[in-house]
Amino acid sequence: MNLFLTNEHRKCMGLNPVLENWELIAIENNVYIYIEGNIIRKVIRGSDSYPNLSFHETDVYYEVSEDRSQVLPKTNRGKPRKLNFTTVTHLDGYGNYLFISYREPSNSTTVLIGNYTNQRTYYEEEGIENLDTFDKIKLWCDEFVKNTSQEELEELEQFIHTPRQHIKFRTGDYFRVKIGKKYTYGRVLMDVIRDSKKEGFTYEMFIGRPVIVEMFHILTNDKNVSINTLKKLKTFPSEHIFHNNLYYGDYKIIGYEELPEFVRYPIMYGRSPRNGKIFFQWGKIYIEENFNEQNYFGSYRNSFIGFEVCKNSKIIQKCIDENNNQAYWDYYKIYEEDLRNPINADVLIKVLNHYNLAFLLKEYNNDR
């Protein structure tokens, strides 16, 4: 594996520099550590096995035994562990880290600069093309340094020292998301657990704490777009995400308004894993009926939930340029069982007619 990061790269990514007295030690399977005396300072992991590659550098602080054969515990309750591949790959990092991942067959790379301490993300971009070797990724990192301004370095320093926060958010909030060095915007449509408990409606539950959000057709350098401007924009299909990025402040709350009378919630339909009955879920409306093959149209539960909204700037921009969401549906194959996906248009009509909700068809044209 090509260990390509320089201290200039690290400076612009918020990682600690490598000092002259640090020793680089290879563990195994493309895992390395930097060690200073009896202190492990960095862990670097990677894979260059075709067709995928990855790179991960994080700062750590762990003492080792005098002969460097064991990693010492951080508390009196812990036990020493052998200094080997398994131990090193499970050491907890602190501060910023860099993660880069290239995957076939999409021919796209994700770059993520995050922070273990405050659970936030400084930089993230998906779908970067033609970064299929470490040499190409190094050139990308060189450009990243070249294009980093003094203002951004000051923002990075502030980001590194921002403590972990617990942000209160609510249904109706607008928020800003950073993608690379640009911004997109979204809105909270439902805090599923909190809202269902408060208002007493049934929701086909997910693990964790799901939040329904919708993102607007916007990708801009402007970090101060007004709510009135956002309300005029087309939106992507609403989706479920975990609450983490809102809760820890990664998605910046910029304002609040009560939701309109009609909201384009996800539409879920299928057999409930709880009791095997057919269920229909649209926002706060939940309908359940006994299973009957004649009245069953298939599984369209749309049960995927992720940590992030779409951060593929190419897909976002293509949808904006074409003024539709076809590129979004094409990119996210996991949404093929979503009733709002154009490929399921005929089934959607059948399901909505079955529940006397055909009026929703007109409203959901925005998702296409």
N, C-alpha and C positions, 0 to 999 in steps of 0.2 A: 504493500500500500504506500502511496506517495504521501508523505507527511508534508503538506504544502503550505500550511499556515505560517505566516511570518508575524513578528510582533506588531508590524504596521497593520496587518489584517486584524489582529486581536484588539488593537486600540480602537478601531472603528466598529468592532462588534461587541465591545464591553468585556472581553476576556482578559484575564491577567497575563502579562507578558512572561515569556520564558527567560529566566536569568542565566547568566553565563555559568554559574556553579551548579545548575540543575543537570542531572544525568537522565538520559533517555534510556529506558530499559524495555526491551521487547518481552512480552509475556507469552502469548501464543494466539494463533488465529486472528492476526491483525489487531491485537490489543497491545497498547503501549502505555507506560506511565512515565511521567517526569517526577523525579525524586530529588529532594534537597536534604542531604544528610540522612536523617531518619524520618522525614516527612514526605508523604506522597502529595504532590501539588496538582497534578493533572492526570486525567485519564483520557486516552484517545482510542476510539474504536472505529473500525471500518471494515468494509467488504468491497473487493473489486472483482468478485466472481461474476462473469458475464451470465445473463444480460442485465443484472442489477448491480448497483453500487451504492454505498452509503458512507457517511463520515459523521462522527460525533466527537466533539471536544468539550470537556467540562472541567471546571476547577473543583478540586476536592482538598480536604485537609485531614489526613490520617497518619498517625504515627505507626512506625514499623519497629520490629525487634532489632536488636543490635546487629544481628547477622542478616537482617532483611528477609527472613524466611517467613515471618508472620506479620499480619496486620493486627495492631493492638486495639482493644475495644475502647470506645469513647467514655464508657461509664464503668463503674466497679462491678455492675451486674453482668456485663458482657464477657465474652471469652475470646481469646486470640483466634484468628483464622489464618489458614495458610495463604501466603501470597501467591495466588494462582489465578487462572482465567475466571473461574466462578466467583471468587471473592472480589476481584477487581471490577468485574462488570456489574456488581451489585453495590458498589460504594456510592453513597449519597453525595450528590454535588451541591454546590451553593453558588449563588450569583448567576451570571449569564452562562449560557451554553450555546453551541452552534450545532445544528443538525441539518444534514444535507442528504437527500435520498433521490436516486434516479431509479425509475421503474419502467420495464417493458410490459406490455407492448405499446403503452401510451407515449413513449419517447418524451417523457416530461419529468422535470425535476422540481422538488420542493425544497426551499431554503427556509429555515426557521432559526431565528435568534430569540431565545426566551430566557426566562429567569426563574430558577428553582425557588428562590427565597420569597419573591412576591407573587409567584404564580401568574406572571403576566408575559406578554409577548411584545418584543420590541420591533421585530421585523419578520414578516412571513409572506411568501409568495409561492403559489402553486402553478404548475403547468409551464415552467420555463423550459423551452425546447433546446435541443442540441447540446445538452450538458451531459454527454454520455461517457466521458472519461475524466479522470482527475485533473489532467492537464487543462481541459476546457473549463472545469470548475474553478481551478486556480485563476485562470484568466478572468472569469466572472468575478471572483473575489478581488482581483486587482482593480477591475472597473468599479466595484463597490467602494473601494478605498478612494479611488480617483474622484468619484462623484460625491463623497461625503464632505459636507460643508462644516465650518466651524460651529455654526448654529446647531447642526445635527449632533456634533460631538458634545455640545453642552446639554442638549436634550437627552442624549445617551447617558451622560453622567448623572443627570437627575433621575432618569429611569432606574439606573442601577441601585440608587440609594433610596428609592421609594419603598417604604415598608409594605407588607401585605395588608390589603384593605378588604373590608367586607362592605360592599355597596348595596344599599337598599334600592331595588327597582320595582316597578309595578306595571301592570297591564296598561297600555297606552303610551308608555315611554318611547321616545325616539332615541336612537343611539348611533354613534359613529364607529366605523371599523377601519383600521389601517390595513391596506394591502400593499406590500412593498413600500413604496414611498408615496402612494396615493391613498385616497379615502373613498369608501362607500358608506351607505347609510341604511338603517333598518328601523323596524318598529316592533315592540313587544305586543303580540295579540292575545296571549294568554300565559299566565303562570299556572300550569296545569294543576299541580298539587294544591297550591294555596287557593286558587280561584274555585276549584271543585269543592274543597272543604268549606269555604266561606259561603258559596251559593248553593251547595247541596246537589250538584248534578253529577252524573256518572261519566267517567272517562275511561276508555280502554287503556289501562295504565301501561307505562313504560318503566324501565328501571331508572333509578336515580331521580332527579328532579327535572322533568322536561319543561321546556318553555317553547311556545309557538311564536315564531318570528316571521316577518316578511321583509325582504330586502328590496330596495328601490333600484331602478335602472339608472345608476349613476356611478361614475368612476372619475374622480377629480383630484386636483391638487388643493382644492379649497377645503379647509378643515372647519369652516364656519358657514356651511350651507343652511339656509333658513328652513324651518318647518313648512312654511307656506310654499316654498319651492319644491320640497319633497312631495307634498300632497298632490302636485300636478303630474308627477311622474308615474310611469308604468311600473309594476312590481313583478318580482319573480314569484313563483308558487311558494306559499307559506310552508314552513317546515318545522320539525321538532329538533331542538338542540338541548344539550345539557345546560344548566344555568351557570356553569363555572365562569365563562368569560364576562358575563354581566356581573356576577357576584364579586369577582376579584377586580373589576374595573377595567378589564382589557377592552371591552366595548363601552365607550364613553357615553354616558347619558347626556343628551343635549336639550331635552325638553319633554313636555308632556301635554297630551290632549286626550279627552275622552274618546273612546272608539266610536266610529259611526254606527248607524243602525245595522248595516250589513257589513260583515267581515268575511273575507275569503279564507276560512279555516281549511286545514287539510280535510279530505273526505276519506274515511276508512270504512271498509266493508269486508266481511268474511265471517269465519267461525271463531268464536271466542275460545281462547285456550283455557279459560276458567270452567266453562260448562258445555262447550260444544255447540251452543246455540248460534244462530245467525245474528250478527249485530251490524248496526249502521251508526256511524259517529260523524257528526258534523258540528264542530264547536261544542256547544252546551247541549245539543240534541243527541240523545242516545236512544236507539230503538233496538229491541231485542225480540226475536221470535224463534220458535222451535224449528229445528232443522227440517227442511223439506226439499228434496232434490229438484222438484219442479220450480221452486221459488228461489233456488240458489244459483248465483251467477258466477261463482268462483272466488278466489282469495285475492283481495285487493286491500290488504291491511296496512300497507305503507308503514311498516313498523320500524323502519330504520331511524336511528337517532345518533347524531354525531356531536362532537364538541364544538365544531366550527361551522359557520356559514361558508358559502362558496368563496374561495379566495383565488380562484383562477381568473386573473385579469383578462386573459384572452377570451375566455367564454363570456365573461360579463360584458366586455366591449362589443363582442359580436352580437349579443342579444340587443344591446343598445342600438347598434348600427342598423340591425334588421328590424327593430321595433317588435320583436316577438321573443318567445322563450324556447324556440325549437333547439337551438344550440345547447341550452341548459338540459333539456330532456335527453338529447343525444349523448351528452357527456356523462350524465349520471345514470348509468345502466341500472343502478340499485332502485331507481324509481320506475322501472318498467311495470311494476304492479300497482303503481299509483293511478287511481281512477281519473285523475286530472290530466294524465299523460295523453296526448293526442292519439296514441296507438290504441287507447281504451275508450275512445269516444262512444262507440256503439254500446258498450257495457254500461258506461256512465248513464246514458239515456235510459236504459232498462232499469237500472237501480233507482234512479231518481223518480221515474214514473211509478215504480212499485211502491214508493213511499210518499207519493203525491207531492214531490218536491221539484218538479220539472222547472219551476221558475229559477232555480239555481243555475241552469245551463247558461242563460244570458250573462249572469254575473261572473261566471268562471271563464268567459271568453278571454279575459285579461291574462289568464295563465298560459295562453297559447301563442 
